[in-house]
Amino acid sequence: MASAPENQKTIELVNQNLAKRYRAEKRFRAYGIASIGFGLLCLLFLFTDIIGKGHTAFLTTYVKLNVELSTDALDIYDVNDPQQIAGADYQGVLKKALRERFPEVTGRRDKRALYGIVSSGAGFEIRTLIEQQPELLNTTLDLWVLADDDYDTYYKSRSSDEGAYTGRFNEKQISWIETLIADGAVEKRLNTTFFNAGDSREPEQAGIRGAIMGSLFTLLVTLALSFPIGVASAVYLEEYAKKNKFTDFIEVNINNLAAVPSIIFGLLGLAIFINFFEMPRSIPLVGGFVLTLMTLPTIIISSRAAIKAVPPSIREAAMGIGASKMQVILHHVLPLAMPGMLTGAIIGMAQALGETAPLLMIGMVAFIVDVPGSISDPSTVLPVQIFLWSDSPERAFVEKTSAAIMVLLGFLIIMNTLAVWLRKRLERRW
């Protein structure tokens, strides 16, 4: 028998080893918590930076001017004549209002700078007003018109800690805008143009509606093609295909395709759909084809996993009561596997929504002003629109870029939340 001192030494050694193991587990847990905390801190920093730069884009600056809408100034003598309405000098009445507001401005260069207070698209607002209310002709009234992007940036930055951003302004331009501010003739309003308009060279007139519609049409094409093809492929591989070297080769390549860089699919789409089939560039139909190729591996893998999760007893019970192979799949396996399939499809669509590289290769980087109305109209998508704005030299596009990123992140968060909710809501535990 072991002596008491030896037993005591053994117990102490065991306790030391246990204490060492507990310390290692605590360190390992601390490393995990620190890693999660660091990731959340980086995410918080990213969101703070994006929101800090982009929240101002949801407001825009308007300037109040006393505008004379006379028939002579506008050159409109018949409000029922579309040509006179379309060809009227709306911007000219705004210039006249600015000259009357600042009569001390006489030099040609100074006048040109003065006219820059209002946006070059402000005249379209007056045209819309005349079309809706023709009785306003031959009246003089105070109108709030859209300000130029430089003055918009200056006004929004006046309250910042860094001070107002003067940019290309000289002292005269600053004095003009400060005079208007002191008179209460400048205010910020909700920027509906950002959500209702397409792209524009002028930041204050640029919007994301065209990009959102392009993304919507592209995703509709992608979903209509990738989901049925992906589910059919998963059903064949799991329920019908024999296990041999050929099916093993297919499975390996499907898994490899899920890791292929997305730009490769763009090159494939460029070679097949545009160069070989001669389809038009920059349309959602081609973009949907390309993104279908990219998202198919994700949907096939998730669908196969969902089918595998259905217990064999379900199949055996259905066959036991006389169901055919097709009836077992359509009436029992697919309904039970559908929650997992839908989750994989939503995640694949979220991935497709955020892709830029493959769409650049098929020409969806073009400058598109008009909002697309179908899958065959030229368009761009939201990630590409962000890419285009981020490369623009105007400072006002910085906030537009960040605001568009906020909108894109909002859609991605909604789609991923929907995927999680569907999985929790519809999943069954066996």
Residue pairs with C-beta under 8 A, 6 or more apart in sequence:
2 10
50 402
50 405
50 406
50 409
51 402
51 406
53 398
53 399
53 402
54 399
54 400
54 401
54 402
54 403
54 404
54 405
54 406
55 403
55 406
56 156
56 399
57 191
57 194
57 399
57 400
57 402
57 403
58 190
58 191
58 194
58 403
59 156
59 188
59 189
59 190
59 191
60 146
60 147
60 152
60 188
60 189
60 190
60 191
60 193
60 194
60 204
61 146
61 147
61 151
61 152
61 155
61 156
61 186
61 187
61 188
61 204
62 144
62 145
62 146
62 147
62 186
62 187
62 188
62 189
63 117
63 118
63 144
63 145
63 146
63 147
63 151
63 180
63 185
63 186
64 142
64 143
64 144
64 145
64 180
64 184
64 185
64 186
64 187
65 94
65 97
65 98
65 101
65 118
65 142
65 143
65 145
65 185
66 97
66 100
66 101
66 140
66 141
66 142
67 93
67 94
67 97
67 126
67 140
67 141
67 142
67 143
67 145
68 93
68 96
68 97
68 140
69 93
69 126
69 130
69 136
69 137
69 138
69 139
69 140
69 141
70 137
70 138
71 77
71 137
71 138
73 89
73 92
73 93
73 96
74 88
74 89
74 90
74 92
74 93
74 130
74 137
75 84
75 87
75 88
75 89
76 84
76 85
76 88
76 130
76 137
77 84
78 84
79 85
79 130
79 134
79 137
85 127
85 130
85 131
86 127
88 127
88 130
90 122
90 123
90 124
90 126
90 127
91 120
91 122
91 123
93 126
94 115
94 118
94 122
94 123
94 126
94 145
95 111
95 115
98 114
98 115
98 117
98 118
99 105
99 111
99 114
101 180
102 114
102 176
102 179
105 111
105 114
105 172
110 172
113 170
113 172
113 173
114 176
116 148
116 150
116 151
116 173
117 147
117 148
117 151
117 176
117 177
117 180
118 145
118 146
118 147
118 148
119 145
119 146
119 147
119 148
119 149
119 202
119 204
119 205
120 148
120 202
120 205
121 146
121 200
121 202
121 204
121 205
122 145
122 146
125 143
125 145
125 146
126 143
126 145
129 136
129 143
130 136
130 137
144 187
144 189
146 193
146 204
146 205
147 155
147 186
147 204
148 204
149 202
149 203
149 204
149 394
149 395
149 396
150 167
150 168
150 169
150 396
151 177
152 203
152 204
152 396
153 165
153 167
153 395
153 396
154 164
154 165
154 166
154 167
154 169
154 174
154 177
155 177
155 181
155 186
155 188
156 188
157 163
157 164
157 165
158 164
158 181
165 395
166 174
167 395
177 186
180 186
193 204
193 205
193 206
193 207
194 206
194 207
194 208
194 400
194 403
195 207
195 208
195 209
196 207
196 209
197 205
197 206
197 207
197 209
197 210
197 371
198 206
198 207
198 209
198 210
198 211
198 368
198 369
198 370
198 371
199 206
199 207
199 210
199 211
199 367
199 368
199 369
199 380
199 385
199 388
200 206
200 207
200 369
203 392
203 394
203 396
203 397
203 400
204 396
206 389
206 397
206 400
208 382
208 385
208 404
208 407
209 371
210 368
210 369
210 370
210 371
210 372
210 379
210 380
210 385
211 379
211 380
211 381
211 382
211 384
211 385
211 404
212 382
212 407
213 371
213 372
213 373
213 379
214 284
214 287
214 364
214 368
214 372
214 379
214 380
214 381
214 382
215 353
215 381
215 382
217 284
217 288
217 372
217 374
217 375
217 379
218 284
218 287
218 288
218 291
218 352
218 359
218 375
218 379
218 381
219 288
219 291
219 349
219 352
219 353
220 284
220 288
220 375
221 284
221 285
221 287
221 288
221 289
221 291
221 292
221 375
222 288
222 291
222 292
222 295
222 349
222 352
223 345
223 349
224 288
225 288
225 289
225 292
226 291
226 292
226 295
226 296
226 299
226 345
226 348
227 299
227 341
227 345
229 292
229 296
230 295
230 296
230 299
230 300
230 303
230 344
230 345
230 348
231 299
231 303
231 334
231 341
233 296
233 300
233 303
234 299
234 300
234 303
234 304
234 306
234 307
234 341
235 303
235 307
235 329
235 333
235 334
237 247
237 250
237 251
237 300
237 304
238 304
238 307
238 308
239 307
239 325
239 329
239 333
241 247
241 250
254 297
254 300
254 301
255 297
255 301
257 296
257 297
258 297
258 298
258 301
261 357
262 294
262 355
262 357
262 358
263 357
263 358
263 360
263 361
265 290
265 291
265 293
265 294
265 358
266 290
266 357
266 358
266 359
266 360
266 361
266 362
267 361
268 290
268 293
269 286
269 289
269 290
269 293
269 358
269 361
269 362
270 361
270 362
273 279
273 286
273 289
273 290
273 362
274 281
274 286
274 362
274 363
279 285
279 286
280 286
280 376
280 378
281 362
281 363
281 364
281 366
281 378
282 362
282 363
282 364
282 365
282 366
282 368
282 378
282 379
282 380
283 375
283 376
283 377
283 378
283 379
284 372
284 375
284 376
284 377
284 379
285 375
285 376
286 362
287 359
287 362
287 364
287 381
288 375
290 358
290 359
290 361
290 362
291 352
291 355
291 358
291 359
294 351
294 352
294 355
294 358
295 348
295 349
295 351
295 352
298 344
298 347
298 348
298 351
299 341
299 344
299 345
299 348
301 344
302 340
302 341
302 343
302 344
302 345
302 347
302 348
303 337
303 340
303 341
303 344
305 340
305 344
306 337
306 338
306 339
306 340
306 341
306 344
307 333
307 337
309 337
309 340
309 430
310 332
310 333
310 336
310 337
311 430
314 332
314 333
314 336
315 328
315 332
315 333
318 327
318 328
318 331
318 332
319 328
323 331
323 332
336 428
338 426
339 422
339 423
339 425
339 426
339 427
339 428
340 423
340 427
342 419
342 422
342 426
343 419
343 420
343 422
343 423
346 415
346 416
346 418
346 419
346 422
347 415
347 416
347 419
349 415
350 412
350 415
350 416
350 419
353 382
353 383
353 408
353 411
353 412
353 415
354 383
354 408
354 412
355 383
356 381
356 383
356 384
356 386
356 387
359 365
359 380
359 381
359 383
359 384
360 384
360 387
364 379
364 380
364 381
364 384
365 380
365 384
365 387
365 388
366 378
366 380
367 388
368 378
368 379
368 380
370 377
370 378
372 378
372 379
380 388
382 404
382 407
382 408
382 411
383 408
385 404
386 401
386 404
386 405
386 408
389 397
389 400
389 401
389 404
390 397
390 401
